[in-house]
């Protein structure tokens, strides 16, 4: 008679063929995250917002006039981080419901494609944000961010079905590495476009819009690989709760049950709390880096492209390196050391002199080394703490705090700037997120959490 472990091994072996197409969704969506979320959206929407608040403002001048949103004054320099904040607040509700639905869908690849294609359409429409239409840009970015998070709920949950516990650090790290490579390649093309915009008869603004459009198209086209490649992958068996209900009604019933059951997974909850803090710090550094570089350190858009391009390729190697380190020392310990590195990086960013490009590049290399590894290992470690048949539900909690959807960090960054008009103080305020996240993560008993979730212990915990 076969044991549960033998049955699991057979299931993972049968689904291992889906790992290759699964990697490609990291490649597909990372172009949008990098080109739009990390590089272009912050400076571009800030410029549009300044045009609306201060018409005729000379280049390089400070705009001290506030915009007003439902009567609330908002500084143009705070529009980008507040946009991310609002998107995350909405996502916190929407993604949790989507997770419950995703666990009950018979073809997860179809749902992945639906969300990805909707997000790519919103991203492509950012091309039409011109003049003073900053509100349109905010709405489209919120939609693209929510659909990105929804697609990643489905995508991340699939990792639990296609990779054995001993292989998840490696598989997750390879996906992240491929994502950084893909994002870096498109960023390189867009950098060339920005450098050659005059010879092509384009303004710098038009070149930026074309670059944004290319990221949306890239996202849609390369999503076809995982959707087609994983089309035959079946969803989980329907859960015992509300089996007779439809997908939506049954999902809501299941979601209510999951909230009640969270008390049985204290280590999983503790990890999510830690992740809320340290990932908010990581995501805010990523989302605000181009804004910090352009507004505080006075680097040109071309210089920022060059640096972030370098970071992408360094992160490719960093993700693979951290996957190897996790195989030797465990993902938990490796993530903790990466958070110490983040504290040092943010502190150094605070003291960087204006227009000192070489130190800025050195800091970018350090970010690249820890960036991919800390994110990839967080995903694989969490997959070990998720109870079976509820992967997407639990990853919906995870995704509400993932990528560009952090809101504590971006709100803090935007609020500190709103109060002080100093991006230096805004960036150094993020240290507290890494310190709090690391302190909570250190208390997570990973071995107990894996067993509580009913999962098999990997060889190295």
C-alpha positions in Angstrom: 0.0 0.0 0.0 1.4 3.4 -1.0 2.2 6.0 1.7 1.1 9.6 1.4 4.8 10.6 0.9 5.1 8.2 -2.1 1.8 9.5 -3.6 3.1 13.1 -3.2 6.4 12.2 -4.9 4.5 10.7 -7.8 2.3 13.7 -8.1 5.2 16.1 -8.1 7.1 14.0 -10.6 4.1 14.0 -13.0 3.7 17.8 -12.7 7.4 18.6 -13.0 7.0 19.0 -16.8 5.0 22.2 -16.0 8.0 23.9 -14.4 9.5 25.2 -17.7 6.4 27.0 -18.9 5.8 28.2 -15.3 9.1 30.1 -15.3 8.0 32.2 -18.3 5.3 34.1 -16.4 8.1 35.7 -14.3 9.7 36.7 -17.6 6.4 38.0 -18.9 5.3 40.3 -16.0 8.7 41.4 -14.9 9.0 43.7 -17.9 6.0 45.7 -16.7 7.2 45.7 -13.1 10.7 46.9 -14.2 10.0 49.3 -17.1 6.8 50.8 -15.7 6.6 50.2 -12.0 10.3 50.7 -11.2 11.6 53.1 -13.8 9.1 55.1 -15.7 5.8 55.5 -13.7 7.1 57.5 -10.8 9.0 60.2 -12.7 6.5 60.3 -15.5 3.3 60.6 -13.4 5.1 63.1 -11.2 5.9 65.3 -14.3 2.2 65.0 -15.4 1.1 65.9 -11.9 3.4 69.0 -11.9 2.0 70.1 -15.2 -1.5 70.0 -13.7 -0.5 71.7 -10.5 2.0 74.2 -11.8 1.3 75.0 -15.5 4.4 76.5 -17.3 6.8 75.3 -14.6 10.4 75.4 -15.8 12.3 72.1 -16.0 14.1 71.4 -12.7 12.0 73.9 -10.7 10.1 72.8 -7.6 6.3 72.8 -7.7 4.9 73.8 -4.3 1.3 73.9 -5.3 -0.8 71.0 -4.2 -3.3 69.0 -6.3 -6.7 68.2 -4.6 -8.3 64.8 -4.5 -11.8 64.9 -3.1 -10.8 68.0 -1.2 -7.6 66.6 0.2 -4.3 68.4 -0.8 -1.7 66.1 -2.4 1.8 67.3 -3.4 2.7 66.3 -7.0 5.7 64.5 -5.7 3.5 62.2 -3.5 1.2 61.2 -6.4 3.2 58.1 -7.4 3.7 56.5 -3.9 0.1 57.4 -2.9 -1.1 55.6 -6.1 0.7 52.4 -5.0 -0.8 52.8 -1.6 -4.4 53.1 -2.9 -3.9 50.1 -5.2 -2.8 48.0 -2.3 -5.7 48.9 -0.1 -8.1 47.8 -2.9 -6.0 44.7 -3.5 -6.1 43.7 0.1 -9.8 43.0 -0.3 -9.9 41.9 -4.0 -7.0 39.5 -4.0 -8.2 37.5 -1.0 -11.5 36.8 -2.7 -9.7 35.9 -5.9 -7.5 33.4 -4.0 -10.6 31.5 -2.8 -11.9 31.4 -6.4 -8.6 30.3 -7.8 -8.5 27.3 -5.5 -11.8 26.1 -7.0 -11.1 26.8 -10.7 -10.5 23.6 -12.8 -7.9 25.2 -15.0 -5.6 27.6 -13.2 -3.7 28.5 -16.4 -6.9 29.9 -17.9 -7.5 32.2 -14.8 -3.8 33.2 -14.9 -4.2 34.3 -18.5 -7.4 36.2 -17.9 -5.9 38.3 -15.2 -2.6 38.8 -17.0 -4.2 39.9 -20.3 -6.5 42.4 -18.4 -3.5 43.9 -16.6 -1.6 44.2 -19.9 -4.4 46.1 -21.5 -4.4 48.6 -18.6 -0.7 48.9 -18.9 -0.9 49.6 -22.7 -3.5 52.3 -22.1 -0.9 54.2 -20.0 0.4 55.3 -23.4 -2.5 57.8 -23.6 -1.6 59.6 -20.4 -0.4 63.0 -21.6 -0.6 66.7 -20.7 -2.3 67.1 -17.4 -4.2 63.8 -17.3 -2.5 62.5 -14.2 -5.9 61.1 -12.8 -6.2 58.8 -15.8 -2.7 57.5 -15.2 -3.5 56.8 -11.5 -6.6 54.8 -12.4 -4.8 52.8 -15.1 -1.9 52.0 -12.8 -4.2 51.0 -10.0 -6.0 48.6 -12.4 -2.8 47.2 -13.8 -1.4 46.6 -10.3 -4.6 44.8 -9.1 -4.6 42.5 -12.1 -0.9 41.8 -11.7 -1.5 40.8 -8.1 -4.4 38.6 -9.1 -2.4 36.8 -11.7 0.4 36.3 -9.2 -2.0 34.7 -6.7 -2.7 32.0 -9.2 0.9 31.8 -10.5 2.5 31.5 -7.0 0.0 28.9 -5.9 0.9 26.7 -8.8 4.5 26.3 -7.4 3.0 24.1 -4.6 1.7 21.7 -7.3 4.7 21.4 -9.6 7.7 21.4 -7.3 8.7 19.0 -4.5 9.5 20.7 -1.1 13.2 20.0 -1.6 13.1 21.7 -5.0 11.0 24.8 -4.3 13.9 27.1 -3.4 15.6 26.2 -6.7 12.5 26.4 -8.8 11.3 29.7 -7.3 14.8 31.2 -7.7 15.0 30.2 -11.3 11.7 31.9 -12.0 12.8 35.1 -10.4 16.2 34.9 -12.2 14.4 34.5 -15.6 12.1 37.4 -14.7 15.1 39.7 -14.0 16.7 38.6 -17.3 13.5 39.3 -19.3 12.9 42.6 -17.6 16.5 43.6 -18.2 16.4 42.8 -21.9 13.3 44.9 -22.5 14.7 47.7 -20.3 17.9 47.6 -22.5 15.8 48.1 -25.7 13.9 51.0 -24.1 17.1 52.6 -22.9 18.3 52.6 -26.5 15.0 54.1 -27.6 15.4 56.9 -25.0 19.0 57.6 -26.1 18.1 57.7 -29.8 14.7 59.5 -29.5 15.9 62.6 -31.3 17.1 60.6 -34.3 13.8 58.8 -34.4 11.8 62.0 -34.4 10.4 61.5 -30.9 10.5 63.7 -27.8 11.7 62.2 -24.6 8.1 62.0 -23.3 7.0 60.2 -26.4 9.9 57.7 -26.1 8.8 57.1 -22.5 5.2 56.4 -23.5 6.4 54.0 -26.3 8.5 52.2 -23.7 5.5 51.9 -21.4 3.4 50.5 -24.3 6.1 47.9 -25.1 6.0 46.6 -21.5 2.3 46.0 -21.7 2.6 44.2 -25.1 5.5 42.1 -23.8 3.4 41.1 -20.7 0.6 39.9 -23.0 2.6 38.1 -25.6 4.9 36.1 -23.3 1.9 35.2 -21.0 0.9 32.9 -23.8 3.8 30.5 -23.0 2.7 29.6 -19.5 -1.0 29.6 -20.4 -0.6 27.2 -23.3 2.2 25.2 -21.6 0.2 24.6 -18.4 -3.3 24.4 -19.9 -3.6 20.7 -19.0 -2.6 21.3 -15.3 -5.8 20.6 -13.3 -6.9 22.5 -10.3 -7.2 21.0 -6.8 -10.1 18.8 -5.9 -13.0 20.8 -4.5 -12.7 21.4 -0.8 -15.1 19.9 1.6 -16.6 23.3 2.5 -19.5 24.2 0.3 -18.9 21.5 -2.3 -22.4 21.8 -3.7 -22.0 25.6 -4.3 -20.8 27.3 -7.4 -17.4 28.8 -7.8 -18.2 32.2 -6.4 -20.6 31.2 -3.6 -18.5 28.3 -2.6 -15.4 30.4 -2.7 -16.9 32.9 -0.3 -18.0 30.1 2.1 -14.5 28.7 1.8 -12.9 32.1 2.5 -15.0 32.5 5.7 -13.8 29.0 6.8 -10.2 29.9 6.1 -10.3 33.0 8.3 -11.6 30.8 11.1 -8.9 28.2 10.5 -6.0 30.7 10.5 -5.7 30.3 14.2 -4.5 26.7 13.6 -1.4 28.0 11.7 0.3 30.4 14.1 3.7 30.2 12.3 2.1 30.9 8.9 0.5 34.0 10.4 3.7 35.1 12.0 5.6 34.7 8.7 2.9 36.8 6.9 3.2 39.6 9.6 7.0 39.6 9.1 6.6 39.6 5.4 4.2 42.5 5.6 7.0 44.6 7.1 10.1 43.6 5.3 8.5 43.2 1.9 6.9 46.6 2.2 10.5 47.9 2.7 11.8 46.1 -0.4 8.9 47.1 -2.6 9.1 50.7 -1.6 12.8 50.8 -2.3 12.1 49.3 -5.7 9.1 51.6 -6.5 10.8 54.8 -5.2 14.3 54.3 -6.5 13.8 56.1 -9.8 11.9 58.9 -8.1 14.6 59.2 -5.4 17.3 59.2 -8.1 15.7 61.8 -10.3 14.2 64.2 -7.7 16.7 64.0 -4.9 20.0 62.9 -6.5 19.3 64.8 -9.8 20.2 61.9 -12.2 18.8 62.0 -15.7 16.3 59.4 -16.8 18.9 57.8 -19.0 21.3 57.4 -16.0 18.5 55.8 -14.0 17.8 53.4 -16.9 21.4 52.4 -17.1 21.6 51.7 -13.3 18.3 49.8 -13.1 19.4 47.8 -16.2 22.6 46.8 -14.3 20.6 45.9 -11.3 18.4 43.6 -13.4 21.3 41.5 -14.6 23.0 41.5 -11.2 19.7 40.3 -9.7 19.6 37.4 -12.2 22.8 36.1 -10.6 21.8 37.1 -7.1 18.6 35.0 -7.3 20.6 31.9 -8.4 23.2 32.6 -5.7 20.6 32.8 -3.0 18.9 29.6 -4.3 22.2 27.8 -3.8 22.7 29.4 -0.3 19.2 28.3 0.7 20.1 24.7 -0.3 23.0 24.8 2.1 21.8 26.9 5.0 18.0 27.0 4.6 15.7 29.7 3.2 14.8 31.1 6.7 18.4 31.8 7.7 19.3 33.2 4.3 16.4 35.6 4.2 17.4 36.9 7.7 20.9 37.8 6.5 19.5 39.5 3.4 17.4 41.8 5.6 20.5 42.9 7.4 22.0 43.8 4.1 18.8 45.8 3.2 19.3 47.9 6.4 22.8 48.8 5.4 21.7 49.6 1.8 19.0 52.0 2.9 21.3 53.8 5.4 23.9 54.3 2.6 21.2 55.6 0.2 20.5 58.4 2.8 24.0 59.8 2.7 24.6 59.5 -1.1 25.7 62.9 -2.4 23.9 64.6 -5.3 25.0 63.6 -8.8 27.6 61.1 -7.4 26.8 58.4 -10.0 29.6 55.9 -9.2 28.6 55.4 -5.5 25.0 55.2 -6.8 26.0 52.4 -9.1 27.8 50.5 -6.3 24.7 50.7 -4.2 22.7 49.4 -7.1 24.9 46.4 -7.4 24.4 45.6 -3.7 20.6 45.9 -4.2 20.8 43.6 -7.2 22.6 40.9 -5.2 20.0 40.7 -2.4 16.9 41.7 -4.3 16.1 38.6 -6.3 17.2 36.2 -3.6 15.2 37.7 -0.8 12.0 37.7 -2.9 12.5 34.3 -4.4 13.2 32.6 -1.1 10.3 34.3 0.6 7.9 32.8 -2.0 9.4 29.3 -1.6 9.5 29.4 2.2 5.9 30.5 2.4 4.8 27.7 0.0 6.0 25.3 2.7 3.8 26.9 5.3 0.6 26.7 3.2 -2.0 24.0 3.9 -2.8 21.7 1.0 -5.8 22.6 -1.2 -5.8 26.2 0.0 -2.6 27.3 -1.8 -4.2 30.2 -3.8 -6.2 31.4 -0.8 -3.1 31.7 1.4 -1.0 33.1 -1.5 -3.7 35.8 -1.9 -2.7 37.0 1.6 0.9 36.8 0.5 0.2 38.7 -2.8 -1.6 41.5 -1.0 1.9 42.4 0.3 3.9 41.5 -2.8 5.7 43.3 -5.6 4.4 46.8 -6.1 1.4 46.3 -3.8 3.0 47.3 -0.4 1.2 50.2 1.2 2.7 50.8 4.6 6.0 51.5 3.0 4.8 53.7 0.1 2.4 55.5 2.4 5.2 56.2 4.9 7.5 57.3 2.0 4.8 59.6 0.6 3.8 61.0 4.0 7.3 61.7 5.1 7.9 63.6 1.9 4.6 65.4 2.2 5.6 66.6 5.7 9.3 67.3 5.1 9.7 67.8 1.4 12.8 65.6 1.7 13.3 62.4 -0.2 16.3 61.6 2.0 14.2 61.4 5.2 11.6 59.5 3.2 14.0 56.8 2.2 15.8 56.4 5.5 12.4 56.0 7.3 12.2 52.6 5.5 14.9 51.1 7.8 12.2 50.4 10.4 10.4 48.0 8.1 13.4 45.8 7.7 14.2 45.8 11.4 10.6 45.0 12.4 10.3 42.3 9.7 13.5 40.7 10.6 12.7 40.6 14.3 9.4 38.9 13.7 10.8 36.5 11.1 13.5 35.4 13.5 10.7 34.2 15.8 9.1 32.0 13.1 9.5 28.3 13.9 9.6 27.1 10.3 9.8 23.4 11.2 6.7 23.6 13.3 4.9 25.7 10.7 5.5 23.1 7.9 4.2 20.3 10.1 1.2 22.3 11.2 0.3 22.8 7.6 0.5 19.1 7.0 3.4 19.3 4.6 6.6 17.3 4.1 9.7 18.6 5.7 12.5 19.5 3.2 16.0 18.2 3.8 17.2 21.6 4.9 14.9 23.8 6.9 
